[in-house]
């Protein structure tokens, strides 16, 4: 008996929470999606490293100065920047709970995204027409891989945007759709961050080589 | 860190929740104007060849790119030490460290390999 009381006073009972407390549905989606974006960032880091290593190996073929037109790249960059801000406006409309306004801004974002893709594909077609194909030199292989991977991401972003427009039209701004739109906006802004690296290291520094 | 997030749970229900940092019209516009300026200057520098020395131009445009990436992270991706209880920032810092190691390591190693291997005739001159 005396032992018991002594123990009680010496160490108050400590309880550990063994069972996990309930998490609302989708609570960890934003963090999980962020970690996906970080892994995507590593893919691009490796492609940038490849371009950094191989970017000067022209194999007596064309160099960036012969191929790139900075005016087109500037327009492309402008399109992507504008799509980034309109995506931000769409998210503001989501926060206000206005489905129609969200849809309208998503359409504008998608159009700027398509404009960007159009410029990029025209550039690729022009390069290939001039014989600057991915097989021509290590520089062109790494260029097409890096810029093409970014373009592929933009393409999937546009598909995602179209899917979300259908979802919002059918179900409105329900919590699940808001969560998906938040993920989409992170993805879209992230692509713009990668593009900063592309126009700086590939295009601008290519012209300085 | 997890202790922090869990401690904050008791007080407010937003600790973990679905909440997402929202920007305001003002913050989006600030980010947009800053990134337009930060994009226009490097393009101008390269297209007009304002700085004679290419190495200096490269360093300047890389600095602009770094600043613009931070602007995008803060104003568009709403990065802050508080979002998701600090985990997003931790993930970002970890990624940045890996990216820096990958990029600088690859460039460093391959540059030295190139300079050591370059002369095509060196192999034939070996005894």
Interface residues (C-beta under 8 A of the other chain):
Chain A: X21 X23 X24 X26 X27 X28 X29 X30 X31 X34 X35 X38 X41 X42 X45 X46 X48 X49 X50 X52 X53 X70 X71 X73 X74 X77 X78 X81 X84 X85 X88 X89 X91 X92 X95 X175 X178 X179 X182 X186 X189 X190 X192 X193 X196 X197 X199 X200 X201 X204 X205 X207 X208 X209
Chain B: X9 X16 X17 X18 X20 X22 X23 X24 X25 X28 X29 X31 X32 X35 X36 X39 X42 X43 X46 X47 X54 X57 X58 X61 X62 X64 X65 X68 X69 X72 X73 X76 X77 X84 X87 X88 X91 X92 X94 X95 X98 X99 X102 X103 X106 X107 X110
